[in-house]
Amino acid sequence: MLFATSLYAATAAVADDGPSTPPGTEATASAPVELDPNDPDLKLPDGATLAEPKVLDIKQVVEDQSGDERREDTNSDVKFALQAEVLFGKDSAKLGAQAKARIATIAEEIKTQNATRIRVFGFTDNLGSSAHGDVLSRQRANAVHGVLEQELNDSDVTYEVRGYGEQYPIADNSTEAGRKKNRRVEISFPRAESR
């Protein structure tokens, strides 16, 4: 019994009231290290110059839990990808009321960004013939384009509408989950501040 009590006492935890600080990140009272700008190790070799500074393109991707809708924002573009099952029935290019409502929401974002150039691209999986996939993806892109055109009602907007069929998969076509991701329509347009 004495041994068990000693073991228990040795493993007791002590609570600290202060905030936890990861090791190596503790604040120090010392001043930052001074650098000598004339140090030869900091100089570029003769004739060498630094590249022009550039802002990297940062991409933010937000996808709903089901994976049915994804939004990608970069410094220059906004892209929405809608899974075909959300918009269309199997092997169909006919849009339902819910699909039209989703596209109308995207049209509102297009208005907010004041975009005048819109790309609507349709994609399919690799099941069936390639020719059938090309036709179906184009029909689906055209259907989405029709709703956008109706919602935006702006003659200054130009559209690039294409059906790519099974080209440019974003997932593995050997599984149903991958094929589902590949069956999609993408709507993209420039961000307001990138023009």
N, C-alpha and C positions, 0 to 999 in steps of 0.2 A: 504494500500500500504506500509506503514511503517513496518507493521508486516512481510510482504513478503520479504522486503529488509533485515530486521534483520535476518530472517531465512536463507536467501541466504548467508549472510555474515558469519553466524555461521557454515555453512556446507562447506565452501570453503576449498579445499585441498591445502596443502603446499607441494611442491616438495622438496626433499632433494637431493643434488648433490652427496652425498657419496654413497658407496655401501650399500645394505641392509644386515643387520646382524640378523639372527634369535635370538630370546630372549634366554638368557642363554648360548650363545656361544661367548660372547664378550671376547676379550683378557684381561687378568689381568696382572698387574705388579708384583704380588706376586710370590714368588718361590714355586715350588711344595712342597707338604707336605712331610716331612721326616718320614720314617718308621723306627721303632726300630726292627731290626732282632731278638732281644732277647725277644721280647714281647711274653708272654705265650699264648696269643690268636692267634698268628701266627704259633704256633708249632703244628706238627702232634701228635696225641696220641702215646704213647709208642707202638712200634712194627708196626706202620702203615708206609707205604711207598707210594710214588707217582707212578702212572702208567707210563709206558714207554711213552715218547712223540711220537706222531703219526701224520702224515700228513693225513688230511681227504681227502676223494675222492671228488673232486669238479666236478660237472657235468655242462657242458654248452650245451644248447639245442638251435638250430637254425632251424626254420621252415619257408618255404616260405608262402606267404600270403594265398595261396589257400589250404595249408595243404597237398599238393601232395608229398612233399619231406621234410624229417626232418633229421638233423644231430645232433648226441649226442656225445660230447667229454668228456671223463673222464681222470683221470691221467693214466689209464691203457689201455683204449679201445677207438676205434672210431666205431660208428654205424650209418649206413644210413638206413632209413626206406622209402621205395617208395610205394605209394598207388597203388593197383592193377590196378585201372582204367588208370593210367599213363602208365603202362607197357603192359597190356593185354586187350583184348576185354572181353565182358561179358561171363562168364563161359568158358574161354579159357586160354590156357597156351602158346599161340603163341605170340612171341615178334615182335613188329613193328620196323622200322628203328629208330624212335625217341627214343624208349625205349632202343635199343641197344646203341645209342649214350650216353644216361644218364648213363648206366652201364659202358661204356668205360671211362667216366669221373671218376667214382668211382674206376675203375681199376688203373687209374693214381694216385689217392690218396693212393691206396694200395702199389703201387710201391714206392711212396714218403716215406711211412712209413716203407718200406722194410719188409712188413709182409709176413710170410710164413705159417700162420694158419688163415684160413678164414672160417667164419660161414655164411651160407646162409639158412635162415629160412623163410618158407612160412606160411601165416595165412589166414583164411577166416572168414566170419561172421557166424552167426548161422542159416541162412536160408538154407533150403534143409536138406538132411540127413547128419549126422555126418560123415558117411563113404565117401560120395561124397566130403565133405569139406576136409577130410584127403587126398584123392587122388588128388584133384585139387591143394591143397596147396603144395603137394610134387612135382607135375608136374611143377608148377610155380617156385618153388625153383630150380628144375633141369634146367629149361630154363635159369634162371639167372646165375646159376653155369656154364652152357655151354658157355655163352658169356664171363664171367670172365676168364674161363680157356683159351679161345681163345685169349683174350686180353693180359693176363699175360704171357702165353706161358712159364711157368716156372715149371720144374719137381720137384723143391724143395718145392713148395707150396702144403699144404694139405688142403682139404676142409671137412667141416662137413655140410652136406646138409640134412635138415629135413623139413617135412611138418607137421605142428601142427594143421591144420584144424581150428576149432573154439576155441581151447584152447588158453589161455593167451590173452584175449581181452584187448585192451587199452582204449576202450570207451564202452558206453552203447549200447548193441545190439538191444534195443527196438526202436531206431530211425534210419532213413536212414543215417543221418550224422554220427552217431556212428558206424553203420555197415560199412560205407565207410572207416572210419579210421582203422577198424579191418581187412579189406581186404588189406593186405600189404605183401611185401617181405623185410626182414631185412638182411643187409650185415654188418657183424662186424668183426673186426680184432684188434690185439694188436697195441698200439702206439709204435713207434720206441724206445722211451726212457724207456718204461716199461719192455723191455726184458732184 
